[in-house]
Amino acid sequence: MDHKVILITGAYGLIGQTIAKAFLAQGALVVLADRDESRRESLRSELTADYGEDSFLLQTLDITEEVSCEDAIRASVDKFGRLDVLINNAAIDAKFDKTHTAAINPSRFEHYPAALLRQSVDVNLTGTVLMTQYACRQMLAQGAGHIINVASTYSLVAPNQSLYDFGNDVQQFKPIDYIASKSFIPNFTRYVATFYAKEGIRCNAIVPHGILNNHDEAFLANFAKLSPLGRMCNREELIGPFTFLASDASSYMTGSVLTIDGGWTAW
């Protein structure tokens, strides 16, 4: 990982920060790109103290805007000279931890707002495609590069909606916008992988699921019943799989979908 240049979208979130810090600790040069300005300066102070300001770049990025995507790639190259890995991590997702549950639209499928569906498609699907396009232009110029897409177990299987029934007579649902917009990731990964296989660009996907983050006891109990391993994923357990894909240890992999789900999709 030494001096490998890695750009992470949605980098100020749970997965993004976890893997960014792990990459920095392993000697990588990391571009943390996100549109959430509220976390920027506190994160800058933390990373500067731990790793030094020459090893990272904080970049404002809205993946739905082409100019913003182009600017992020250019800024990465201007600071570090190239771009070795793009991790497409930014996404809209209905999260069921204590902090985010209240923001979830409770509508059943037949009443789910089309505006929310369009918003998620714009970010999770179109934004991922746009960011990948601009990264591929740079990687073609270099003659090498690697795209890592972050998928979801719900791009492989349907949600078990009983996970979101907490026995309080208020059934909640994992909404269709996330499932619809994330389901394209595995086949998009295969498309990019085969399109650029002879031009030095690899593309793989990783499938995380159920990351522990201040969930209430009812959710944890439901999750344990439905998971073969009987628990949620600790964020640190993603570091190894992401490191493997981002490093040259995965050099003979392209078009693959690496599932890190505690056996969730095996049932």
RODREN-954247 format. One record per residue: x, y, z of N, C-alpha, C, O in turn; residue in three letters. Coordinates in pm, whole numbers, always signed. Example, Ala and Ser with C-alpha at 12.3 -4.5 7.8 and 13.67 -1.06 7.14 Angstrom:
// residues 2
      n.X      n.Y      n.Z     ca.X     ca.Y     ca.Z      c.X      c.Y      c.Z      o.X      o.Y      o.Z   type
    +1319     -569     +780    +1230     -450     +780    +1320     -330     +780    +1424     -332     +846    Ala
    +1285     -225     +708    +1367     -106     +714    +1290       +3     +787    +1341     +114     +804    Ser
END
This chain:
// residues 267
      n.X      n.Y      n.Z     ca.X     ca.Y     ca.Z      c.X      c.Y      c.Z      o.X      o.Y      o.Z   type
      +82     -122       +0       +0       +0       +0      +85     +127       +0      +33     +237      -16    Met
     +215     +112      +17     +303     +227      +31     +292     +321      -88     +317     +281     -202    Asp
     +254     +447      -62     +244     +554     -162     +142     +525     -273     +146     +588     -378    His
      +52     +431     -250      -57     +411     -345     -160     +521     -325     -201     +547     -211    Lys
     -202     +587     -433     -295     +700     -424     -438     +649     -436     -476     +590     -537    Val
     -516     +673     -332     -652     +619     -323     -750     +732     -298     -734     +809     -204    Ile
     -851     +742     -383     -958     +842     -366    -1084     +769     -318    -1129     +673     -380    Leu
    -1139     +816     -207    -1259     +757     -150    -1372     +860     -155    -1357     +970     -102    Ile
    -1484     +826     -219    -1601     +913     -214    -1684     +879      -91    -1675     +767      -38    Thr
    -1763     +975      -44    -1836     +952      +80    -1742     +923     +195    -1771     +839     +280    Gly
    -1630     +993     +197    -1518     +955     +284    -1535     +999     +429    -1461     +954     +515    Ala
    -1632    +1086     +457    -1647    +1134     +594    -1745    +1048     +673    -1766    +1072     +792    Tyr
    -1803     +947     +609    -1897     +858     +676    -1827     +744     +749    -1704     +742     +760    Gly
    -1906     +650     +797    -1855     +542     +881    -1753     +455     +808    -1641     +438     +856    Leu
    -1791     +401     +692    -1699     +317     +615    -1584     +401     +563    -1468     +359     +572    Ile
    -1614     +519     +509    -1511     +602     +448    -1399     +637     +544    -1281     +621     +511    Gly
    -1434     +685     +662    -1331     +722     +759    -1253     +600     +807    -1131     +608     +826    Gln
    -1321     +490     +827    -1255     +368     +877    -1146     +322     +781    -1033     +296     +823    Thr
    -1180     +313     +653    -1081     +261     +558     -977     +367     +524     -861     +333     +498    Ile
    -1015     +495     +524     -918     +601     +496     -807     +601     +600     -689     +610     +564    Ala
     -843     +592     +725     -742     +591     +832     -656     +465     +825     -535     +470     +850    Lys
     -719     +353     +790     -642     +228     +777     -542     +237     +662     -428     +193     +675    Ala
     -584     +294     +550     -494     +311     +436     -378     +403     +472     -263     +375     +438    Phe
     -408     +514     +540     -303     +607     +580     -203     +539     +673      -82     +560     +662    Leu
     -253     +458     +764     -165     +388     +857      -74     +289     +786      +32     +253     +837    Ala
     -117     +244     +667      -37     +149     +589      +51     +218     +485     +114     +151     +403    Gln
      +56     +351     +490     +147     +424     +403      +89     +473     +273     +163     +525     +189    Gly
      -42     +459     +254     -105     +508     +132     -123     +659     +137     -116     +720     +244    Ala
     -145     +719      +22     -178     +860       +9     -327     +866      -25     -370     +809     -125    Leu
     -405     +935      +57     -550     +921      +51     -617    +1055      +25     -587    +1156      +88    Val
     -710    +1052      -72     -797    +1166      -99     -934    +1133      -39    -1001    +1040      -83    Val
     -974    +1210      +60    -1103    +1191     +123    -1200    +1293      +64    -1189    +1413      +89    Leu
    -1294    +1244      -16    -1385    +1331      -91    -1527    +1315      -39    -1577    +1203      -26    Ala
    -1592    +1428      -10    -1727    +1423      +45    -1791    +1560      +27    -1721    +1661      +10    Asp
    -1923    +1563      +30    -1991    +1693      +18    -2032    +1751     +154    -2083    +1863     +160    Arg
    -2011    +1675     +263    -2049    +1719     +396    -1938    +1805     +456    -1841    +1753     +511    Asp
    -1954    +1935     +445    -1849    +2027     +492    -1840    +2034     +644    -1739    +2079     +698    Glu
    -1945    +1991     +714    -1948    +2009     +860    -1839    +1929     +932    -1798    +1967    +1042    Ser
    -1793    +1819     +874    -1693    +1735     +941    -1550    +1764     +895    -1455    +1704     +945    Arg
    -1536    +1854     +803    -1410    +1870     +733    -1294    +1913     +824    -1189    +1848     +825    Arg
    -1313    +2021     +900    -1201    +2077     +975    -1161    +1990    +1094    -1043    +1979    +1125    Glu
    -1258    +1929    +1161    -1223    +1841    +1271    -1147    +1719    +1220    -1054    +1671    +1285    Ser
    -1187    +1670    +1103    -1118    +1556    +1043     -978    +1596     +998     -884    +1518    +1012    Leu
     -965    +1716     +944     -833    +1764     +901     -736    +1768    +1020     -622    +1724    +1009    Arg
     -783    +1820    +1132     -697    +1829    +1250     -656    +1691    +1298     -540    +1669    +1333    Ser
     -750    +1598    +1300     -722    +1463    +1346     -621    +1393    +1256     -525    +1333    +1304    Glu
     -641    +1402    +1125     -553    +1333    +1031     -414    +1396    +1026     -314    +1326    +1012    Leu
     -408    +1529    +1038     -279    +1597    +1039     -196    +1554    +1159      -76    +1530    +1147    Thr
     -261    +1543    +1275     -191    +1503    +1396     -140    +1360    +1387      -32    +1328    +1436    Ala
     -219    +1273    +1323     -185    +1130    +1320      -94    +1091    +1204      -11    +1001    +1218    Asp
     -110    +1158    +1089      -41    +1110     +968      +38    +1218     +894     +120    +1185     +808    Tyr
      +17    +1345     +926      +86    +1452     +855       +7    +1497     +734      -53    +1414     +664    Gly
       +8    +1626     +707      -78    +1682     +603      -34    +1646     +461     -111    +1661     +366    Glu
      +89    +1598     +445     +136    +1561     +312      +80    +1428     +263      +96    +1393     +146    Asp
      +15    +1352     +351      -30    +1218     +314     -177    +1211     +276     -226    +1105     +236    Ser
     -249    +1323     +288     -392    +1319     +257     -438    +1450     +196     -370    +1553     +204    Phe
     -556    +1444     +136     -622    +1561      +79     -770    +1551     +109     -832    +1447      +85    Leu
     -828    +1658     +162     -973    +1665     +181    -1032    +1743      +65     -995    +1858      +41    Leu
    -1124    +1681       -6    -1176    +1737     -129    -1328    +1743     -127    -1394    +1641     -104    Gln
    -1383    +1861     -150    -1528    +1873     -162    -1574    +1806     -291    -1520    +1833     -398    Thr
    -1675    +1720     -280    -1719    +1644     -397    -1869    +1618     -391    -1920    +1566     -292    Leu
    -1937    +1654     -498    -2077    +1614     -521    -2076    +1527     -645    -2059    +1578     -756    Asp
    -2094    +1396     -629    -2078    +1305     -742    -2190    +1318     -846    -2181    +1259     -954    Ile
    -2294    +1394     -815    -2399    +1416     -914    -2365    +1528    -1011    -2435    +1549    -1111    Thr
    -2256    +1601     -982    -2214    +1714    -1065    -2086    +1678    -1140    -1985    +1647    -1078    Glu
    -2089    +1682    -1271    -1973    +1642    -1350    -1850    +1729    -1322    -1738    +1679    -1313    Glu
    -1872    +1859    -1306    -1759    +1949    -1279    -1693    +1912    -1148    -1570    +1915    -1136    Val
    -1774    +1877    -1049    -1720    +1838     -919    -1640    +1708     -928    -1535    +1695     -865    Ser
    -1689    +1613    -1007    -1615    +1488    -1028    -1481    +1515    -1094    -1377    +1463    -1052    Cys
    -1484    +1595    -1199    -1360    +1628    -1272    -1261    +1700    -1181    -1141    +1674    -1186    Glu
    -1313    +1793    -1099    -1227    +1869    -1008    -1160    +1776     -906    -1043    +1795     -873    Asp
    -1234    +1677     -857    -1178    +1586     -757    -1064    +1504     -814     -962    +1484     -748    Ala
    -1080    +1457     -938     -973    +1380    -1003     -852    +1470    -1026     -738    +1429    -1001    Ile
     -876    +1591    -1074     -766    +1683    -1103     -690    +1719     -975     -567    +1724     -975    Arg
     -764    +1744     -867     -700    +1778     -742     -614    +1664     -689     -507    +1686     -633    Ala
     -662    +1543     -708     -585    +1425     -665     -453    +1416     -740     -347    +1393     -681    Ser
     -461    +1435     -870     -341    +1426     -954     -248    +1543     -928     -126    +1526     -926    Val
     -304    +1662     -907     -221    +1779     -877     -141    +1759     -749      -26    +1801     -741    Asp
     -200    +1696     -648     -131    +1679     -520      -37    +1560     -519      +74    +1567     -467    Lys
      -82    +1447     -580       -8    +1322     -565      +50    +1267     -696     +123    +1168     -694    Phe
      +17    +1330     -810      +79    +1291     -936       +6    +1185    -1015      +36    +1165    -1133    Gly
      -91    +1116     -954     -163    +1009    -1023     -283     +968     -938     -307    +1024     -831    Arg
     -359     +870     -988     -469     +811     -912     -465     +661     -935     -491     +613    -1046    Leu
     -433     +587     -831     -422     +441     -843     -554     +369     -820     -585     +272     -889    Asp
     -633     +417     -723     -756     +348     -685     -867     +448     -660     -847     +548     -589    Val
     -983     +423     -717    -1105     +496     -683    -1197     +401     -608    -1225     +291     -655    Leu
    -1245     +444     -491    -1344     +366     -416    -1476     +443     -419    -1488     +549     -357    Ile
    -1574     +389     -491    -1705     +451     -503    -1790     +412     -382    -1861     +312     -383    Asn
    -1778     +495     -279    -1844     +465     -151    -1964     +554     -123    -2050     +517      -43    Asn
    -1972     +671     -186    -2080     +766     -158    -2215     +708     -199    -2229     +651     -307    Ala
    -2314     +723     -112    -2447     +671     -142    -2550     +726      -45    -2517     +763      +68    Ala
    -2674     +733      -90    -2788     +759       -3    -2838     +625      +48    -2860     +532      -30    Ile
    -2857     +615     +179    -2902     +489     +238    -2988     +519     +360    -2956     +607     +440    Asp
    -3098     +446     +373    -3183     +457     +492    -3121     +373     +603    -3127     +250     +599    Ala
    -3061     +439     +701    -2990     +370     +809    -3079     +358     +932    -3156     +449     +964    Lys
    -3067     +245    +1001    -3155     +217    +1115    -3083     +225    +1249    -3127     +165    +1346    Phe
    -2972     +299    +1256    -2912     +327    +1386    -2990     +440    +1453    -3075     +503    +1390    Asp
    -2962     +465    +1579    -3041     +560    +1657    -3037     +701    +1600    -3133     +777    +1613    Lys
    -2926     +737    +1536    -2910     +873    +1484    -2995     +898    +1361    -3041    +1010    +1340    Thr
    -3017     +795    +1277    -3077     +817    +1145    -3219     +765    +1129    -3284     +798    +1030    His
    -3268     +684    +1222    -3398     +618    +1203    -3511     +718    +1180    -3599     +694    +1098    Thr
    -3509     +829    +1252    -3619     +925    +1243    -3631     +989    +1104    -3737    +1040    +1068    Ala
    -3522     +986    +1027    -3524    +1049     +895    -3576     +956     +785    -3592    +1000     +671    Ala
    -3603     +831     +817    -3646     +734     +716    -3792     +756     +680    -3877     +769     +769    Ile
    -3822     +759     +552    -3961     +768     +508    -4030     +634     +537    -3981     +531     +491    Asn
    -4142     +633     +611    -4203     +507     +655    -4296     +443     +554    -4358     +341     +584    Pro
    -4307     +500     +435    -4407     +453     +339    -4381     +311     +292    -4267     +270     +271    Ser
    -4489     +235     +276    -4480     +107     +209    -4446     +128      +62    -4454     +239      +10    Arg
    -4407      +18       -6    -4364      +26     -146    -4468      +97     -234    -4432     +182     -315    Phe
    -4596      +61     -218    -4697     +114     -310    -4719     +264     -295    -4781     +327     -381    Glu
    -4669     +322     -185    -4685     +466     -163    -4551     +539     -157    -4547     +657     -123    His
    -4441     +471     -188    -4311     +535     -170    -4294     +650     -269    -4322     +632     -388    Tyr
    -4248     +767     -225    -4242     +886     -312    -4143     +869     -428    -4028     +830     -408    Pro
    -4188     +899     -546    -4102     +890     -665    -3985     +987     -655    -3878     +959     -708    Ala
    -4006    +1100     -588    -3898    +1199     -576    -3778    +1141     -500    -3663    +1170     -534    Ala
    -3804    +1061     -396    -3695    +1000     -321    -3625     +892     -402    -3504     +874     -392    Leu
    -3702     +821     -484    -3643     +722     -573    -3549     +790     -673    -3437     +744     -694    Leu
    -3595     +898     -733    -3512     +970     -831    -3386    +1026     -766    -3279    +1024     -826    Arg
    -3399    +1075     -644    -3282    +1130     -573    -3176    +1022     -550    -3057    +1047     -571    Gln
    -3218     +905     -508    -3122     +797     -483    -3059     +746     -612    -2940     +716     -616    Ser
    -3138     +737     -717    -3084     +696     -847    -2981     +798     -895    -2878     +761     -952    Val
    -3009     +925     -873    -2917    +1030     -916    -2782    +1018     -847    -2678    +1039     -910    Asp
    -2783     +984     -719    -2658     +972     -643    -2597     +834     -659    -2484     +820     -706    Val
    -2672     +731     -621    -2616     +596     -611    -2584     +533     -746    -2490     +455     -758    Asn
    -2661     +567     -846    -2639     +509     -980    -2565     +608    -1071    -2451     +584    -1111    Leu
    -2632     +719    -1104    -2572     +813    -1198    -2443     +873    -1145    -2345     +885    -1219    Thr
    -2440     +910    -1018    -2319     +967     -960    -2202     +871     -961    -2089     +911     -986    Gly
    -2230     +743     -934    -2125     +642     -939    -2069     +627    -1080    -1948     +613    -1099    Thr
    -2158     +629    -1179    -2113     +620    -1318    -2028     +741    -1356    -1922     +726    -1418    Val
    -2073     +861    -1319    -1998     +983    -1354    -1859     +982    -1294    -1761    +1012    -1362    Leu
    -1851     +948    -1165    -1721     +948    -1098    -1627     +846    -1161    -1507     +870    -1175    Met
    -1682     +733    -1198    -1602     +628    -1262    -1553     +672    -1399    -1439     +642    -1436    Thr
    -1636     +741    -1473    -1594     +790    -1604    -1472     +881    -1594    -1375     +865    -1669    Gln
    -1476     +976    -1501    -1364    +1070    -1490    -1240    +1002    -1436    -1128    +1036    -1475    Tyr
    -1257     +906    -1346    -1142     +831    -1297    -1079     +749    -1409     -957     +742    -1419    Ala
    -1162     +687    -1492    -1110     +604    -1602    -1031     +687    -1703     -935     +637    -1760    Cys
    -1071     +810    -1724     -995     +896    -1815     -852     +915    -1764     -756     +908    -1841    Arg
     -840     +939    -1635     -707     +955    -1576     -630     +824    -1578     -511     +823    -1609    Gln
     -696     +715    -1547     -630     +585    -1542     -586     +538    -1680     -483     +472    -1694    Met
     -663     +571    -1781     -621     +540    -1919     -494     +616    -1955     -405     +562    -2019    Leu
     -487     +742    -1913     -368     +823    -1940     -245     +766    -1869     -134     +776    -1920    Ala
     -266     +707    -1751     -157     +646    -1673     -121     +507    -1725       -7     +462    -1712    Gln
     -221     +441    -1784     -203     +303    -1828     -237     +199    -1722     -213      +81    -1743    Gly
     -295     +242    -1609     -330     +149    -1502     -421     +217    -1401     -422     +339    -1389    Ala
     -497     +135    -1330     -583     +185    -1223     -680      +79    -1177     -692      -27    -1239    Gly
     -749     +106    -1069     -841       +9    -1011     -962      +82     -955     -948     +176     -877    His
    -1080      +37     -994    -1205      +89     -941    -1261      -13     -842    -1268     -132     -873    Ile
    -1299      +33     -724    -1367      -54     -627    -1504       +7     -598    -1513     +117     -542    Ile
    -1609      -63     -635    -1745      -18     -608    -1795      -79     -479    -1770     -196     -450    Asn
    -1867       +0     -400    -1926      -50     -277    -2073      -84     -305    -2155       +5     -327    Val
    -2103     -210     -305    -2238     -258     -330    -2310     -277     -196    -2282     -208      -99    Ala
    -2403     -371     -193    -2481     -398      -73    -2535     -539      -83    -2553     -592     -192    Ser
    -2562     -600      +33    -2631     -729      +27    -2764     -714      -47    -2814     -810     -107    Thr
    -2821     -593      -42    -2948     -570     -111    -2930     -544     -260    -3027     -513     -330    Tyr
    -2808     -556     -308    -2788     -567     -452    -2776     -713     -494    -2765     -744     -612    Ser
    -2780     -804     -394    -2772     -948     -420    -2900    -1020     -381    -2942    -1115     -449    Leu
    -2964     -977     -272    -3088    -1037     -227    -3185     -926     -185    -3144     -811     -165    Val
    -3311     -962     -172    -3411     -866     -124    -3399     -849      +27    -3353     -941      +96    Ala
    -3441     -734      +80    -3442     -717     +226    -3543     -812     +291    -3652     -834     +239    Pro
    -3504     -866     +403    -3600     -937     +488    -3665     -831     +577    -3606     -788     +676    Asn
    -3786     -791     +542    -3848     -677     +611    -3878     -706     +757    -3905     -613     +833    Gln
    -3874     -832     +798    -3894     -861     +940    -3780     -807    +1025    -3796     -791    +1146    Ser
    -3666     -777     +964    -3555     -715    +1036    -3598     -582    +1096    -3546     -540    +1200    Leu
    -3693     -514    +1030    -3733     -379    +1068    -3866     -377    +1144    -3927     -271    +1158    Tyr
    -3910     -493    +1193    -4029     -503    +1277    -3981     -518    +1422    -3928     -622    +1460    Asp
    -4001     -415    +1501    -3945     -411    +1636    -4048     -441    +1744    -4025     -414    +1862    Phe
    -4162     -497    +1703    -4262     -539    +1799    -4335     -428    +1869    -4391     -448    +1977    Gly
    -4335     -308    +1808    -4403     -194    +1870    -4524     -149    +1790    -4572      -36    +1804    Asn
    -4575     -241    +1704    -4693     -214    +1620    -4669     -105    +1517    -4764      -50    +1461    Asp
    -4543      -73    +1490    -4509      +23    +1385    -4408      -44    +1293    -4288      -35    +1316    Val
    -4457     -111    +1189    -4368     -179    +1096    -4291      -77    +1012    -4352      +11     +951    Gln
    -4161      -88    +1010    -4078       -7     +922    -4025      -93     +808    -4032     -216     +813    Gln
    -3972      -27     +706    -3931      -98     +585    -3798      -43     +534    -3771      +76     +543    Phe
    -3716     -133     +480    -3602      -87     +400    -3660      -43     +267    -3722     -124     +198    Lys
    -3642      +83     +228    -3716     +135     +113    -3658      +94      -22    -3542      +55      -33    Pro
    -3743     +106     -123    -3710      +60     -258    -3600     +144     -323    -3528      +92     -408    Ile
    -3585     +270     -285    -3487     +356     -354    -3345     +300     -343    -3269     +303     -439    Asp
    -3310     +249     -224    -3176     +194     -203    -3158      +64     -281    -3055      +43     -345    Tyr
    -3258      -23     -275    -3248     -151     -344    -3239     -130     -494    -3157     -193     -561    Ile
    -3322      -42     -548    -3322      -18     -693    -3191      +43     -740    -3137       +4     -843    Ala
    -3139     +138     -663    -3019     +209     -708    -2891     +133     -682    -2791     +155     -752    Ser
    -2890      +44     -584    -2770      -35     -555    -2763     -164     -635    -2655     -221     -651    Lys
    -2875     -211     -684    -2877     -340     -754    -2797     -339     -884    -2760     -445     -935    Ser
    -2771     -222     -936    -2694     -214    -1061    -2544     -233    -1039    -2471     -261    -1134    Phe
    -2498     -219     -914    -2353     -217     -887    -2282     -344     -933    -2180     -332    -1001    Ile
    -2329     -465     -900    -2255     -584     -945    -2237     -592    -1096    -2129     -624    -1144    Pro
    -2343     -563    -1171    -2330     -574    -1317    -2256     -456    -1376    -2188     -470    -1478    Asn
    -2267     -339    -1314    -2185     -225    -1357    -2037     -257    -1337    -1953     -223    -1421    Phe
    -2006     -323    -1227    -1868     -366    -1200    -1818     -458    -1310    -1705     -443    -1358    Thr
    -1899     -553    -1350    -1860     -645    -1458    -1845     -571    -1591    -1756     -601    -1670    Arg
    -1932     -474    -1614    -1924     -395    -1737    -1791     -322    -1747    -1720     -333    -1847    Tyr
    -1756     -248    -1641    -1631     -171    -1642    -1511     -265    -1648    -1414     -238    -1718    Val
    -1518     -375    -1573    -1406     -470    -1569    -1375     -526    -1707    -1258     -531    -1747    Ala
    -1477     -569    -1779    -1455     -629    -1910    -1426     -524    -2017    -1354     -550    -2113    Thr
    -1482     -404    -2000    -1459     -297    -2097    -1311     -256    -2100    -1255     -230    -2206    Phe
    -1248     -250    -1981    -1112     -198    -1971    -1006     -304    -1940     -892     -270    -1911    Tyr
    -1043     -430    -1945     -951     -537    -1902     -818     -534    -1976     -714     -562    -1918    Ala
     -821     -500    -2103     -699     -499    -2183     -628     -364    -2182     -528     -346    -2251    Lys
     -679     -270    -2103     -620     -137    -2097     -567     -103    -1959     -542      +14    -1928    Glu
     -548     -203    -1876     -480     -183    -1749     -568     -139    -1633     -517     -111    -1525    Gly
     -700     -133    -1654     -790      -89    -1548     -870     -208    -1499     -937     -276    -1577    Ile
     -864     -233    -1369     -945     -338    -1307    -1065     -276    -1236    -1063     -157    -1202    Arg
    -1169     -355    -1215    -1286     -308    -1143    -1346     -424    -1065    -1378     -528    -1122    Cys
    -1361     -406     -935    -1422     -506     -849    -1520     -437     -755    -1521     -315     -743    Asn
    -1602     -517     -689    -1699     -463     -594    -1685     -533     -460    -1643     -648     -452    Ala
    -1721     -463     -356    -1723     -520     -222    -1864     -504     -165    -1929     -402     -187    Ile
    -1909     -605      -93    -2046     -607      -39    -2041     -612     +113    -2034     -721     +170    Val
    -2045     -497     +179    -2057     -498     +326    -2204     -506     +366    -2293     -485     +284    Pro
    -2228     -537     +492    -2367     -543     +538    -2373     -529     +689    -2295     -592     +762    His
    -2465     -448     +736    -2496     -442     +877    -2380     -403     +966    -2332     -484    +1045    Gly
    -2333     -278     +955    -2219     -232    +1035    -2269     -172    +1166    -2352      -81    +1167    Ile
    -2218     -224    +1274    -2261     -181    +1407    -2230      -34    +1428    -2117      +11    +1410    Leu
    -2335      +43    +1469    -2316     +187    +1486    -2429     +245    +1569    -2516     +314    +1517    Asn
    -2428     +217    +1699    -2527     +274    +1790    -2670     +232    +1754    -2760     +316    +1750    Asn
    -2690     +104    +1726    -2824      +52    +1701    -2891      +17    +1834    -2825      -14    +1933    His
    -3026      +21    +1834    -3094      -14    +1958    -3106     -166    +1972    -3079     -240    +1878    Asp
    -3147     -208    +2090    -3145     -351    +2123    -3242     -432    +2037    -3214     -547    +2004    Glu
    -3356     -373    +2002    -3454     -445    +1921    -3397     -477    +1782    -3416     -587    +1730    Ala
    -3328     -381    +1724    -3266     -404    +1593    -3158     -510    +1604    -3150     -599    +1519    Phe
    -3074     -501    +1707    -2964     -597    +1724    -3018     -738    +1744    -2961     -835    +1694    Leu
    -3128     -750    +1817    -3186     -882    +1841    -3241     -940    +1712    -3222    -1059    +1684    Ala
    -3310     -859    +1633    -3362     -906    +1503    -3249     -947    +1411    -3256    -1050    +1344    Asn
    -3144     -865    +1408    -3032     -893    +1318    -2966    -1025    +1356    -2933    -1106    +1269    Phe
    -2947    -1048    +1485    -2881    -1169    +1532    -2957    -1294    +1490    -2896    -1397    +1458    Ala
    -3090    -1287    +1488    -3172    -1402    +1448    -3156    -1434    +1300    -3166    -1550    +1260    Lys
    -3132    -1332    +1219    -3130    -1349    +1074    -2990    -1369    +1017    -2975    -1405     +900    Leu
    -2887    -1347    +1097    -2749    -1358    +1051    -2688    -1491    +1093    -2697    -1527    +1210    Ser
    -2626    -1566    +1000    -2559    -1689    +1039    -2454    -1669    +1148    -2440    -1755    +1235    Pro
    -2380    -1558    +1145    -2282    -1532    +1250    -2346    -1474    +1376    -2279    -1462    +1479    Leu
    -2473    -1437    +1368    -2546    -1394    +1486    -2511    -1256    +1537    -2535    -1227    +1654    Gly
    -2455    -1171    +1452    -2418    -1036    +1497    -2394     -947    +1377    -2385     -993    +1263    Arg
    -2385     -816    +1404    -2351     -719    +1302    -2199     -714    +1282    -2123     -772    +1360    Met
    -2157     -646    +1178    -2015     -632    +1146    -1954     -518    +1226    -2013     -410    +1234    Cys
    -1838     -540    +1285    -1761     -431    +1343    -1685     -359    +1231    -1630     -425    +1142    Asn
    -1681     -229    +1234    -1624     -153    +1123    -1481     -194    +1090    -1440     -189     +974    Arg
    -1405     -234    +1192    -1266     -273    +1169    -1255     -400    +1084    -1150     -425    +1024    Glu
    -1361     -478    +1079    -1360     -601    +1000    -1365     -576     +850    -1349     -668     +771    Glu
    -1389     -452     +811    -1387     -416     +669    -1247     -379     +620    -1222     -376     +500    Leu
    -1156     -351     +712    -1024     -303     +674     -949     -406     +590     -893     -372     +486    Ile
     -947     -531     +634     -876     -636     +560     -927     -654     +419     -847     -652     +325    Gly
    -1059     -671     +399    -1112     -686     +263    -1084     -565     +173    -1049     -582      +56    Pro
    -1100     -445     +226    -1072     -327     +144     -923     -317     +111     -887     -281       -1    Phe
     -839     -349     +208     -694     -347     +184     -657     -448      +76     -577     -417      -13    Thr
     -713     -567      +84     -687     -670      -17     -722     -620     -157     -643     -635     -250    Phe
     -840     -563     -172     -881     -518     -305     -800     -398     -352     -768     -387     -471    Leu
     -767     -307     -261     -694     -186     -301     -547     -213     -329     -481     -133     -396    Ala
     -494     -324     -279     -352     -354     -296     -328     -444     -418     -423     -490     -482    Ser
     -204     -467     -447     -169     -555     -558     -190     -702     -526     -172     -787     -613    Asp
     -229     -733     -402     -261     -871     -366     -379     -924     -446     -395    -1046     -461    Ala
     -462     -833     -498     -580     -872     -577     -557     -853     -727     -653     -838     -803    Ser
     -432     -855     -770     -398     -815     -908     -460     -904    -1016     -470     -861    -1131    Ser
     -501    -1028     -981     -563    -1114    -1082     -716    -1115    -1069     -782    -1202    -1125    Tyr
     -770    -1019     -998     -914    -1008     -981     -967     -890    -1060     -917     -778    -1048    Met
    -1069     -914    -1141    -1146     -807    -1201    -1285     -861    -1232    -1301     -976    -1272    Thr
    -1385     -775    -1213    -1523     -818    -1233    -1577     -901    -1119    -1683     -963    -1133    Gly
    -1508     -905    -1006    -1548     -988     -892    -1630     -908     -792    -1619     -786     -783    Ser
    -1713     -981     -717    -1793     -922     -610    -1756     -993     -480    -1789    -1110     -461    Val
    -1687     -922     -392    -1638     -978     -266    -1739     -949     -156    -1763     -833     -122    Leu
    -1799    -1053     -100    -1909    -1038       -5    -1861    -1051     +139    -1801    -1152     +177    Thr
    -1887     -947     +219    -1846     -942     +360    -1973     -922     +442    -2002     -810     +486    Ile
    -2049    -1029     +462    -2184    -1012     +517    -2218    -1108     +630    -2335    -1122     +666    Asp
    -2118    -1175     +687    -2145    -1268     +796    -2234    -1383     +758    -2297    -1446     +843    Gly
    -2240    -1411     +628    -2322    -1521     +580    -2465    -1484     +547    -2546    -1571     +516    Gly
    -2496    -1356     +553    -2636    -1309     +533    -2696    -1360     +402    -2810    -1406     +400    Trp
    -2620    -1352     +292    -2674    -1392     +161    -2658    -1541     +134    -2696    -1588      +27    Thr
    -2602    -1617     +232    -2589    -1761     +214    -2719    -1834     +249    -2738    -1949     +209    Ala
    -2807    -1768     +322    -2937    -1827     +356    -3040    -1792     +252    -3155    -1833     +264    Trp
END
